[in-house]
Amino acid sequence: MKKNYRNLNEFINELEKENELIRFTEPVSSRLEITEITDRMSKLPGGGKAILFENVKGYEYPLLINQFGSTKRINMALGSESLDALAGRLHDIINTKPPKTLMDKIKLLPELVKYSKFLPRTFKGKAPCQEIITTGDDVDLTKLPVLFCWPDDGGPFVTLPVVFTRGLSDGKRNAGMYRMQIYDRNTTGMHWHIHKDGAHHFHEHLRAGKRMEVAVAVGTEPAVTYSATAPLPRGVDEMLLAGFIRQKPVEMVKCITVDLEVPAEAEFIIRDTTLSKGTIRYFM
């Protein structure tokens, strides 16, 4: 089984090789129709198949959905033979407590040495996510096939965004997953879960009267996507967890307009009124 993927496209290829993907070529609407089809697919025995909608009405980008909708696909995504085996591998890093004393730091040294080879690395050269860059008034989020999921939703929502922030007091990076509603061509609303690190960073900046920089990666490879949802202790870098899962460091690149790093192979990067897009043409 493949242990790591450079990008989402490699994962899609693996799903297809394992007969876990359906390519849906008929025209389909991003407003309610895709989610209705997915609802039926996901309720089939075994979670059905992942679906790549290749002809979303009004959009040039395809859309992948239900890629984590079965035990087999989760194991494929995270390079594990079984979820129990994966849980065993992840237990230590997820339950690591930040050291409070000198003795705590000394005891943690062997673990830090083990984890150091999975620390995120800087991408050398021009990153795929920066091959096409749009800024200012040219930004148009409505060009992305973001789903209007349910009849009573207030609008279309980005449902799997990896949201990067940095703490004001400790300067540490966090990657979380918070739904984003598209309001118009260059405005979104962020759902900050009150108990999450992203909300903690936001309130730090709010109290200090400072604007917080945010970068959002959409369409990341599966270990990065999962790690943004993992219940890590505050201050533990989710990109280290992603590297540990994939047994290979995540390559990161500095954003063009903010002082944050994002996965170099992400499909789209969004920052306030800035959107940069790579040439990998799948949107999740």
BALOBA-1460 file (C-alpha; in Angstrom, 3 decimals):
// residues 284
<rec num="1" residu="m" x="0.000" y="0.000" z="0.000"/>
<rec num="2" residu="k" x="1.278" y="3.459" z="-0.886"/>
<rec num="3" residu="k" x="2.530" y="5.209" z="2.275"/>
<rec num="4" residu="n" x="2.492" y="8.822" z="1.167"/>
<rec num="5" residu="y" x="1.248" y="11.102" z="-1.589"/>
<rec num="6" residu="r" x="2.874" y="14.264" z="-2.867"/>
<rec num="7" residu="n" x="-0.492" y="15.803" z="-3.612"/>
<rec num="8" residu="l" x="-4.198" y="15.095" z="-3.991"/>
<rec num="9" residu="n" x="-3.773" y="14.072" z="-7.611"/>
<rec num="10" residu="e" x="-1.574" y="11.125" z="-6.595"/>
<rec num="11" residu="f" x="-4.239" y="10.005" z="-4.115"/>
<rec num="12" residu="i" x="-6.913" y="10.215" z="-6.835"/>
<rec num="13" residu="n" x="-4.767" y="8.031" z="-9.093"/>
<rec num="14" residu="e" x="-4.383" y="5.474" z="-6.309"/>
<rec num="15" residu="l" x="-8.134" y="5.445" z="-5.663"/>
<rec num="16" residu="e" x="-8.733" y="4.774" z="-9.346"/>
<rec num="17" residu="k" x="-6.126" y="1.998" z="-9.418"/>
<rec num="18" residu="e" x="-7.872" y="0.307" z="-6.467"/>
<rec num="19" residu="n" x="-11.336" y="0.632" z="-8.086"/>
<rec num="20" residu="e" x="-12.387" y="3.073" z="-5.354"/>
<rec num="21" residu="l" x="-13.217" y="6.007" z="-7.654"/>
<rec num="22" residu="i" x="-16.067" y="6.845" z="-10.020"/>
<rec num="23" residu="r" x="-15.508" y="9.553" z="-12.635"/>
<rec num="24" residu="f" x="-18.855" y="11.356" z="-13.054"/>
<rec num="25" residu="t" x="-18.812" y="13.010" z="-16.475"/>
<rec num="26" residu="e" x="-22.433" y="14.190" z="-16.816"/>
<rec num="27" residu="p" x="-23.189" y="17.900" z="-16.081"/>
<rec num="28" residu="v" x="-24.080" y="18.329" z="-12.411"/>
<rec num="29" residu="s" x="-24.926" y="21.325" z="-10.208"/>
<rec num="30" residu="s" x="-22.888" y="22.355" z="-7.164"/>
<rec num="31" residu="r" x="-26.137" y="23.581" z="-5.582"/>
<rec num="32" residu="l" x="-27.723" y="20.603" z="-3.745"/>
<rec num="33" residu="e" x="-27.354" y="18.100" z="-6.591"/>
<rec num="34" residu="i" x="-23.798" y="16.939" z="-5.848"/>
<rec num="35" residu="t" x="-24.533" y="16.503" z="-2.155"/>
<rec num="36" residu="e" x="-27.748" y="14.597" z="-2.938"/>
<rec num="37" residu="i" x="-25.815" y="12.190" z="-5.161"/>
<rec num="38" residu="t" x="-23.096" y="11.873" z="-2.533"/>
<rec num="39" residu="d" x="-25.636" y="11.236" z="0.221"/>
<rec num="40" residu="r" x="-26.968" y="8.252" z="-1.698"/>
<rec num="41" residu="m" x="-23.481" y="6.987" z="-2.569"/>
<rec num="42" residu="s" x="-22.134" y="7.232" z="0.990"/>
<rec num="43" residu="k" x="-25.071" y="5.181" z="2.335"/>
<rec num="44" residu="l" x="-24.291" y="2.203" z="0.106"/>
<rec num="45" residu="p" x="-22.725" y="-0.858" z="1.789"/>
<rec num="46" residu="g" x="-19.097" y="-0.163" z="2.605"/>
<rec num="47" residu="g" x="-19.461" y="3.570" z="1.987"/>
<rec num="48" residu="g" x="-19.786" y="3.342" z="-1.791"/>
<rec num="49" residu="k" x="-17.062" y="4.939" z="-3.910"/>
<rec num="50" residu="a" x="-15.245" y="8.255" z="-4.021"/>
<rec num="51" residu="i" x="-16.627" y="10.435" z="-6.827"/>
<rec num="52" residu="l" x="-14.756" y="12.827" z="-9.076"/>
<rec num="53" residu="f" x="-17.317" y="15.186" z="-10.623"/>
<rec num="54" residu="e" x="-15.567" y="16.260" z="-13.812"/>
<rec num="55" residu="n" x="-18.305" y="18.479" z="-15.253"/>
<rec num="56" residu="v" x="-19.620" y="20.843" z="-12.577"/>
<rec num="57" residu="k" x="-22.006" y="23.295" z="-14.250"/>
<rec num="58" residu="g" x="-20.526" y="26.778" z="-14.573"/>
<rec num="59" residu="y" x="-17.021" y="25.814" z="-13.395"/>
<rec num="60" residu="e" x="-13.801" y="24.743" z="-15.061"/>
<rec num="61" residu="y" x="-12.584" y="22.711" z="-12.081"/>
<rec num="62" residu="p" x="-13.656" y="19.181" z="-11.141"/>
<rec num="63" residu="l" x="-14.609" y="18.276" z="-7.584"/>
<rec num="64" residu="l" x="-13.671" y="15.236" z="-5.481"/>
<rec num="65" residu="i" x="-15.976" y="13.967" z="-2.742"/>
<rec num="66" residu="n" x="-16.458" y="10.920" z="-0.448"/>
<rec num="67" residu="q" x="-12.740" y="10.159" z="-0.657"/>
<rec num="68" residu="f" x="-12.656" y="9.203" z="3.041"/>
<rec num="69" residu="g" x="-16.054" y="7.489" z="3.070"/>
<rec num="70" residu="s" x="-14.933" y="3.913" z="3.766"/>
<rec num="71" residu="t" x="-12.509" y="2.090" z="6.030"/>
<rec num="72" residu="k" x="-10.491" y="0.992" z="3.007"/>
<rec num="73" residu="r" x="-10.149" y="4.535" z="1.680"/>
<rec num="74" residu="i" x="-9.162" y="5.906" z="5.098"/>
<rec num="75" residu="n" x="-6.441" y="3.263" z="5.318"/>
<rec num="76" residu="m" x="-5.353" y="4.112" z="1.784"/>
<rec num="77" residu="a" x="-5.294" y="7.810" z="2.628"/>
<rec num="78" residu="l" x="-3.157" y="7.365" z="5.736"/>
<rec num="79" residu="g" x="-0.963" y="4.508" z="4.560"/>
<rec num="80" residu="s" x="-2.123" y="1.997" z="7.178"/>
<rec num="81" residu="e" x="-3.119" y="-1.652" z="7.060"/>
<rec num="82" residu="s" x="-5.852" y="-1.177" z="9.672"/>
<rec num="83" residu="l" x="-7.324" y="1.628" z="11.753"/>
<rec num="84" residu="d" x="-6.213" y="-0.120" z="14.956"/>
<rec num="85" residu="a" x="-2.628" y="-0.184" z="13.699"/>
<rec num="86" residu="l" x="-2.879" y="3.476" z="12.743"/>
<rec num="87" residu="a" x="-4.292" y="4.371" z="16.179"/>
<rec num="88" residu="g" x="-1.338" y="2.645" z="17.805"/>
<rec num="89" residu="r" x="1.128" y="4.630" z="15.686"/>
<rec num="90" residu="l" x="-0.598" y="7.920" z="16.409"/>
<rec num="91" residu="h" x="-1.231" y="7.424" z="20.132"/>
<rec num="92" residu="d" x="2.126" y="8.697" z="21.404"/>
<rec num="93" residu="i" x="2.358" y="11.837" z="19.272"/>
<rec num="94" residu="i" x="-1.288" y="12.838" z="19.831"/>
<rec num="95" residu="n" x="-0.916" y="12.407" z="23.595"/>
<rec num="96" residu="t" x="2.427" y="14.188" z="23.872"/>
<rec num="97" residu="k" x="2.229" y="16.900" z="26.537"/>
<rec num="98" residu="p" x="4.291" y="20.075" z="26.165"/>
<rec num="99" residu="p" x="7.205" y="19.940" z="28.675"/>
<rec num="100" residu="k" x="6.835" y="22.192" z="31.731"/>
<rec num="101" residu="t" x="10.095" y="21.507" z="33.561"/>
<rec num="102" residu="l" x="13.719" y="20.817" z="32.640"/>
<rec num="103" residu="m" x="13.226" y="17.164" z="33.578"/>
<rec num="104" residu="d" x="10.190" y="16.964" z="31.292"/>
<rec num="105" residu="k" x="12.330" y="18.282" z="28.441"/>
<rec num="106" residu="i" x="15.083" y="15.749" z="29.122"/>
<rec num="107" residu="k" x="12.562" y="12.881" z="29.163"/>
<rec num="108" residu="l" x="11.116" y="14.099" z="25.876"/>
<rec num="109" residu="l" x="14.483" y="14.193" z="24.039"/>
<rec num="110" residu="p" x="14.339" y="10.611" z="22.638"/>
<rec num="111" residu="e" x="10.887" y="11.286" z="21.195"/>
<rec num="112" residu="l" x="12.021" y="14.604" z="19.706"/>
<rec num="113" residu="v" x="14.941" y="12.881" z="17.959"/>
<rec num="114" residu="k" x="12.542" y="10.284" z="16.520"/>
<rec num="115" residu="y" x="10.111" y="12.919" z="15.299"/>
<rec num="116" residu="s" x="12.742" y="15.341" z="13.956"/>
<rec num="117" residu="k" x="13.071" y="13.502" z="10.633"/>
<rec num="118" residu="f" x="9.383" y="14.186" z="9.985"/>
<rec num="119" residu="l" x="9.527" y="17.933" z="10.612"/>
<rec num="120" residu="p" x="8.130" y="19.997" z="7.710"/>
<rec num="121" residu="r" x="10.685" y="21.106" z="5.115"/>
<rec num="122" residu="t" x="10.926" y="24.178" z="2.927"/>
<rec num="123" residu="f" x="10.050" y="23.543" z="-0.713"/>
<rec num="124" residu="k" x="12.921" y="24.452" z="-3.021"/>
<rec num="125" residu="g" x="12.083" y="26.398" z="-6.152"/>
<rec num="126" residu="k" x="8.688" y="27.603" z="-7.325"/>
<rec num="127" residu="a" x="5.915" y="25.707" z="-5.569"/>
<rec num="128" residu="p" x="3.028" y="24.153" z="-7.538"/>
<rec num="129" residu="c" x="0.516" y="26.166" z="-5.475"/>
<rec num="130" residu="q" x="2.144" y="29.396" z="-6.699"/>
<rec num="131" residu="e" x="2.217" y="28.699" z="-10.422"/>
<rec num="132" residu="i" x="-0.826" y="30.923" z="-10.963"/>
<rec num="133" residu="i" x="-1.373" y="33.855" z="-8.593"/>
<rec num="134" residu="t" x="-4.380" y="36.181" z="-8.437"/>
<rec num="135" residu="t" x="-4.490" y="39.185" z="-6.089"/>
<rec num="136" residu="g" x="-6.547" y="42.247" z="-5.267"/>
<rec num="137" residu="d" x="-9.646" y="42.988" z="-7.337"/>
<rec num="138" residu="d" x="-8.913" y="40.039" z="-9.636"/>
<rec num="139" residu="v" x="-9.709" y="37.534" z="-6.894"/>
<rec num="140" residu="d" x="-12.990" y="35.697" z="-7.522"/>
<rec num="141" residu="l" x="-13.848" y="32.871" z="-5.142"/>
<rec num="142" residu="t" x="-17.065" y="32.224" z="-7.037"/>
<rec num="143" residu="k" x="-14.964" y="30.584" z="-9.756"/>
<rec num="144" residu="l" x="-14.432" y="27.639" z="-7.406"/>
<rec num="145" residu="p" x="-17.102" y="24.887" z="-7.315"/>
<rec num="146" residu="v" x="-17.898" y="25.318" z="-3.621"/>
<rec num="147" residu="l" x="-20.936" y="23.282" z="-2.595"/>
<rec num="148" residu="f" x="-24.318" y="24.556" z="-1.471"/>
<rec num="149" residu="c" x="-24.941" y="21.464" z="0.649"/>
<rec num="150" residu="w" x="-28.401" y="21.672" z="2.250"/>
<rec num="151" residu="p" x="-31.614" y="23.576" z="1.378"/>
<rec num="152" residu="d" x="-31.531" y="25.760" z="4.514"/>
<rec num="153" residu="d" x="-27.803" y="26.631" z="4.345"/>
<rec num="154" residu="g" x="-26.994" y="30.327" z="4.170"/>
<rec num="155" residu="g" x="-24.820" y="29.840" z="1.119"/>
<rec num="156" residu="p" x="-22.012" y="27.697" z="-0.298"/>
<rec num="157" residu="f" x="-19.452" y="26.385" z="2.213"/>
<rec num="158" residu="v" x="-15.863" y="25.234" z="1.836"/>
<rec num="159" residu="t" x="-16.061" y="22.093" z="3.951"/>
<rec num="160" residu="l" x="-12.462" y="20.771" z="4.030"/>
<rec num="161" residu="p" x="-10.243" y="23.870" z="4.350"/>
<rec num="162" residu="v" x="-6.920" y="23.531" z="6.158"/>
<rec num="163" residu="v" x="-6.712" y="26.865" z="8.009"/>
<rec num="164" residu="f" x="-3.264" y="28.117" z="9.036"/>
<rec num="165" residu="t" x="-2.778" y="30.688" z="11.811"/>
<rec num="166" residu="r" x="0.037" y="31.645" z="14.166"/>
<rec num="167" residu="g" x="-0.168" y="32.417" z="17.892"/>
<rec num="168" residu="l" x="0.557" y="35.996" z="18.901"/>
<rec num="169" residu="s" x="2.192" y="35.092" z="22.209"/>
<rec num="170" residu="d" x="4.122" y="31.940" z="21.304"/>
<rec num="171" residu="g" x="4.505" y="32.365" z="17.526"/>
<rec num="172" residu="k" x="3.562" y="28.720" z="16.944"/>
<rec num="173" residu="r" x="1.718" y="27.551" z="13.852"/>
<rec num="174" residu="n" x="-1.663" y="25.856" z="13.955"/>
<rec num="175" residu="a" x="-3.541" y="24.059" z="11.205"/>
<rec num="176" residu="g" x="-7.240" y="23.531" z="11.874"/>
<rec num="177" residu="m" x="-10.351" y="22.777" z="9.872"/>
<rec num="178" residu="y" x="-13.169" y="25.334" z="10.099"/>
<rec num="179" residu="r" x="-16.005" y="25.629" z="7.601"/>
<rec num="180" residu="m" x="-15.901" y="28.772" z="5.469"/>
<rec num="181" residu="q" x="-18.992" y="30.343" z="3.927"/>
<rec num="182" residu="i" x="-18.497" y="32.138" z="0.617"/>
<rec num="183" residu="y" x="-20.281" y="35.519" z="0.872"/>
<rec num="184" residu="d" x="-19.146" y="37.034" z="-2.425"/>
<rec num="185" residu="r" x="-16.242" y="37.015" z="-4.869"/>
<rec num="186" residu="n" x="-13.621" y="37.926" z="-2.248"/>
<rec num="187" residu="t" x="-15.235" y="37.504" z="1.180"/>
<rec num="188" residu="t" x="-15.716" y="34.456" z="3.386"/>
<rec num="189" residu="g" x="-16.977" y="33.870" z="6.895"/>
<rec num="190" residu="m" x="-14.899" y="31.624" z="9.174"/>
<rec num="191" residu="h" x="-16.499" y="29.360" z="11.772"/>
<rec num="192" residu="w" x="-13.980" y="29.532" z="14.645"/>
<rec num="193" residu="h" x="-14.787" y="26.674" z="17.037"/>
<rec num="194" residu="i" x="-14.505" y="28.292" z="20.471"/>
<rec num="195" residu="h" x="-12.343" y="25.501" z="21.933"/>
<rec num="196" residu="k" x="-9.945" y="25.250" z="18.984"/>
<rec num="197" residu="d" x="-6.474" y="26.743" z="18.621"/>
<rec num="198" residu="g" x="-7.567" y="28.891" z="15.669"/>
<rec num="199" residu="a" x="-10.122" y="30.619" z="17.884"/>
<rec num="200" residu="h" x="-7.490" y="31.014" z="20.615"/>
<rec num="201" residu="h" x="-5.170" y="32.751" z="18.138"/>
<rec num="202" residu="f" x="-8.028" y="34.919" z="16.890"/>
<rec num="203" residu="h" x="-8.935" y="36.124" z="20.384"/>
<rec num="204" residu="e" x="-5.262" y="36.815" z="21.157"/>
<rec num="205" residu="h" x="-5.143" y="39.171" z="18.185"/>
<rec num="206" residu="l" x="-8.558" y="40.630" z="18.992"/>
<rec num="207" residu="r" x="-7.483" y="41.536" z="22.534"/>
<rec num="208" residu="a" x="-4.285" y="43.095" z="21.190"/>
<rec num="209" residu="g" x="-6.203" y="45.050" z="18.534"/>
<rec num="210" residu="k" x="-4.163" y="43.435" z="15.763"/>
<rec num="211" residu="r" x="-5.257" y="41.924" z="12.461"/>
<rec num="212" residu="m" x="-4.515" y="38.199" z="12.305"/>
<rec num="213" residu="e" x="-2.956" y="36.704" z="9.213"/>
<rec num="214" residu="v" x="-4.719" y="33.603" z="7.915"/>
<rec num="215" residu="a" x="-3.889" y="31.268" z="5.042"/>
<rec num="216" residu="v" x="-6.185" y="28.497" z="3.844"/>
<rec num="217" residu="a" x="-5.108" y="25.457" z="1.836"/>
<rec num="218" residu="v" x="-7.864" y="23.693" z="-0.099"/>
<rec num="219" residu="g" x="-7.241" y="20.349" z="-1.781"/>
<rec num="220" residu="t" x="-4.356" y="18.981" z="0.285"/>
<rec num="221" residu="e" x="-2.999" y="15.446" z="0.261"/>
<rec num="222" residu="p" x="-4.849" y="13.189" z="2.719"/>
<rec num="223" residu="a" x="-2.382" y="13.130" z="5.634"/>
<rec num="224" residu="v" x="-2.414" y="16.943" z="5.780"/>
<rec num="225" residu="t" x="-6.220" y="17.012" z="5.563"/>
<rec num="226" residu="y" x="-6.552" y="14.505" z="8.410"/>
<rec num="227" residu="s" x="-3.939" y="16.204" z="10.604"/>
<rec num="228" residu="a" x="-5.887" y="19.473" z="10.538"/>
<rec num="229" residu="t" x="-8.724" y="17.622" z="12.301"/>
<rec num="230" residu="a" x="-6.597" y="15.735" z="14.856"/>
<rec num="231" residu="p" x="-6.971" y="16.554" z="18.596"/>
<rec num="232" residu="l" x="-3.355" y="17.566" z="19.178"/>
<rec num="233" residu="p" x="-2.182" y="19.389" z="22.325"/>
<rec num="234" residu="r" x="-1.827" y="23.137" z="21.834"/>
<rec num="235" residu="g" x="1.528" y="24.034" z="20.351"/>
<rec num="236" residu="v" x="2.139" y="20.694" z="18.590"/>
<rec num="237" residu="d" x="2.514" y="21.312" z="14.851"/>
<rec num="238" residu="e" x="-0.072" y="19.448" z="12.775"/>
<rec num="239" residu="m" x="2.378" y="19.348" z="9.873"/>
<rec num="240" residu="l" x="4.707" y="17.263" z="12.069"/>
<rec num="241" residu="l" x="1.834" y="14.828" z="12.612"/>
<rec num="242" residu="a" x="1.199" y="14.733" z="8.850"/>
<rec num="243" residu="g" x="4.883" y="13.972" z="8.265"/>
<rec num="244" residu="f" x="4.764" y="11.217" z="10.878"/>
<rec num="245" residu="i" x="1.702" y="9.650" z="9.238"/>
<rec num="246" residu="r" x="3.168" y="9.740" z="5.747"/>
<rec num="247" residu="q" x="6.683" y="8.870" z="7.016"/>
<rec num="248" residu="k" x="7.992" y="11.772" z="4.983"/>
<rec num="249" residu="p" x="8.182" y="15.511" z="5.749"/>
<rec num="250" residu="v" x="5.503" y="17.830" z="4.371"/>
<rec num="251" residu="e" x="7.028" y="20.394" z="2.037"/>
<rec num="252" residu="m" x="5.920" y="23.924" z="2.903"/>
<rec num="253" residu="v" x="6.278" y="27.241" z="1.101"/>
<rec num="254" residu="k" x="6.080" y="30.850" z="2.286"/>
<rec num="255" residu="c" x="2.896" y="32.671" z="1.265"/>
<rec num="256" residu="i" x="3.155" y="35.567" z="-1.166"/>
<rec num="257" residu="t" x="1.248" y="38.126" z="0.910"/>
<rec num="258" residu="v" x="1.340" y="36.910" z="4.527"/>
<rec num="259" residu="d" x="4.026" y="35.615" z="6.879"/>
<rec num="260" residu="l" x="2.740" y="32.033" z="6.968"/>
<rec num="261" residu="e" x="3.797" y="28.756" z="5.350"/>
<rec num="262" residu="v" x="1.404" y="26.422" z="3.531"/>
<rec num="263" residu="p" x="1.704" y="22.987" z="1.860"/>
<rec num="264" residu="a" x="3.538" y="23.524" z="-1.411"/>
<rec num="265" residu="e" x="1.441" y="20.959" z="-3.303"/>
<rec num="266" residu="a" x="-2.013" y="22.231" z="-2.249"/>
<rec num="267" residu="e" x="-4.506" y="22.861" z="-5.036"/>
<rec num="268" residu="f" x="-5.590" y="26.327" z="-3.872"/>
<rec num="269" residu="i" x="-4.318" y="28.805" z="-1.287"/>
<rec num="270" residu="i" x="-6.661" y="31.539" z="-0.030"/>
<rec num="271" residu="r" x="-5.606" y="34.532" z="2.099"/>
<rec num="272" residu="d" x="-8.088" y="37.320" z="2.866"/>
<rec num="273" residu="t" x="-8.512" y="38.893" z="-0.589"/>
<rec num="274" residu="t" x="-5.700" y="36.836" z="-2.085"/>
<rec num="275" residu="l" x="-6.022" y="33.538" z="-3.927"/>
<rec num="276" residu="s" x="-3.129" y="31.604" z="-5.420"/>
<rec num="277" residu="k" x="-3.771" y="28.511" z="-7.481"/>
<rec num="278" residu="g" x="-1.497" y="25.784" z="-8.709"/>
<rec num="279" residu="t" x="-1.894" y="23.911" z="-11.952"/>
<rec num="280" residu="i" x="-3.052" y="20.697" z="-10.249"/>
<rec num="281" residu="r" x="-6.623" y="20.892" z="-11.391"/>
<rec num="282" residu="y" x="-8.629" y="19.117" z="-8.706"/>
<rec num="283" residu="f" x="-10.676" y="20.920" z="-6.116"/>
<rec num="284" residu="m" x="-11.906" y="19.288" z="-2.929"/>
